[in-house]
Amino acid sequence: MKKIALAQVRSKLGDKEANLNKMREVLDNTEAELVVFPEMFLTGYTIKDQVMALSETIEGPSVKAISQMASDSEKAIIVGMPERDMEKQGILYNSALIALPDGSVSMTRKTHLVNFGPFEEETYFAPGGPVYPIFNTPVGKVAIIICFDIFFPELTKYYALKGADMVVCISASPSATREFFEKIMEARAIENTIFFAYTNLVGTEHNMVFWGGDALIGPRGGVLAKGPLFEEDIIEAEVDLSELDVARQFRPTIKETRGDMLLKLADLYNSEG
């Protein structure tokens, strides 16, 4: 049995050193093999025009510090940050860094940017893709999506078909969207018979109030752990990968996924795109 910790913690806006110290504090207070922090936790979400100055490449000093944390603690770490492209100067991504205990680091980039209501991600970031990696972690094969990505079932379905045991969603969801996320995270777990982990910012940044609500959902839709609303906490839960076989025996959604229907979806998109 493996354990995951979801860090429902406040980010100090624009202060990477303070947020790195907060990460160290969380790591010191959990025995979990995988520790997950929210979207843009390294810098805070609403950094606006500071994003270029606060961004880092995968070889940046904060990335190296987080990699050292993973090695020292023998824990895998996932955390959101603004990533600067190594080769294309000026191109930024809303990314999730994963640092493994063996010293390796990788990035997953947010696929679907939010650009409505109070959100203006397209002003600052380029969309991620076309690489959608799965990582071997101490709690199984893990894929990562970022916040708004949860509303696009084809992305999580892709990861499930590719062999992910768990999809982790790191988020910066304000309180007005709480109901949507709470419903959809359970749906993503059930329809793909996977573990689905969700971690969200908490606290206030400018005019945004983040609600927390971290959760681990089992492959049959059961809520295995749930964080409080609007409060800091570390939510720990055990992950029993044998539950995947049971879920897929009784509800074989992966086995019965029809490739021809996925091709029809692609044809529809291409014909109208």
ZIWOWO-V266065 format. One line per field, one symbol per residue. phi: phi as a letter, one per 20 degrees, with the letter a starting at -180 (. if undefined). psi: psi as a letter, one per 20 degrees, with the letter a starting at -180 (. if undefined). burial: 1 if it has 16 or more other ideal C-beta (glycine too) atoms within 10 Angstrom, else 0. A space follows every 10 residues. Layout:
# ZIWOWO-V266065
phi=???
psi=???
burial=???
This chain:
# ZIWOWO-V266065
phi=.dcdcdeecf degmdfffff ffffffffdb dfeccddfgl fgdneeelfe fffefbffdf ffffffffgf ffelceccbe aedeffddfn edcecdeddd genecbcddf edeebbleeb fffddefeoe eceddecfdo ecdccclggf edfffffgff feofebddde bcefffdggf ffffffffff fdlcfcdccc fcodcledde emmgbddefd nfeebbefem cfadedbedd fffffffffe beffgefeff ffffffffff fde
psi=prpqpoonqq popjnhghhg hhghgghikq jqhppprrpk hhiqglicii hghiqqrijr hhghghhhgg ghikqqppqq qpppphhnpi pqqorppppq hjiqqrqpqp goqplrciql hihhqqqarj pnqpporija opqprodhhh jnhhghgghg hijphpppoq qmprhhjghg ghghhhghgg ijlrpopppq qqapodjpop ickqqpprij iqohqprrpk qqrooqqqoo iihgggghgh nmhghjpohh hhhhgggggh hi.
burial=0011111111 1111010011 0110011001 0111111111 1111111000 1001110101 0110111011 0010111111 1111000000 0111111111 1000101111 1111000010 1001110100 0101101111 1111111111 0000111111 0001111111 1111001100 1101110111 1111111111 1110100101 1111111110 1001111001 0001111010 0011001100 1011000000 0000000000 000
